[in-house]
Amino acid sequence: DAMVIQNPRYQVTQFGKPVTLSCSQTLNHNVMYWYQQKSSQAPKLLFHYYDKDFNNEADTPDNFQSRRPNTSFCFLDIRSPGLGDAAMYLCATSRDKQETQYFGPGTRLLVL
Amino acid sequence: AQSVTQPDIHITVSEGASLELRCNYSYGATPYLFWYVQSPGQGLQLLLKYFSGDTLVQGIKGFEAEFKRSQSSFNLRKPSVHWSDAAEYFCAVGAQGSQGNLIFGKGTKLSVKP
């Protein structure tokens, strides 16, 4: 049974056109994370929500935003995608801080 | 600064041979440690984790890892590799008492020869 679901799996957008990626979870976990992974690189944390508290990493560009309307869903909004934002975006959840993170299958974003 | 080093970018082993993937970390606080595996175009799957207790931990798919505090290492091992183990492997470290952020190594790509 899928526990962390990401939609879509592949997303193509145009340079500068806003795009939203979706993540949902059936684990009822408190924490949800968004990572960016560029080709042949390690995942890089963008931000996370601990319940409704938003925690942004210091070096995450302002172009990236997130919303968590309820426990199950979390969205990643890229306001004006650039070519450098093409990457795999991974969502993860954990029951609490410092606990095991469970990852979704990722959304691969292509910017034309 | 906190860091995780996976010194081997790419490793090739023959099917049936043993495997060891290296991971070293630099972390001021008491760490907790993970190994994840990623197949092409897929998300990360947890192989195993260490929080405390026995320093030799068993994971899924026949993998194990040993935490050695004196060497700041958490190497991943498997006695006999299968062709389906070909993937990228990431070591990750978090600090107890932190916000829960993980620091990932750059990964080791494993190829398996028939």
Interface residues (C-beta under 8 A of the other chain):
Chain A: V4 Q6 V31 S40 Q41 A42 P43 K44 L45 H48 Y50 N55 E57 M88 L90 A92 S94 D96 K97 Q98 E99 T100 Q101 Y102 F103 G104 P105 G106 R108
Chain B: Y32 F34 Y36 G41 Q42 G43 L44 Q45 L46 K49 F90 G94 A95 Q96 G97 S98 Q99 G100 N101 L102 F104 G105 K106 G107
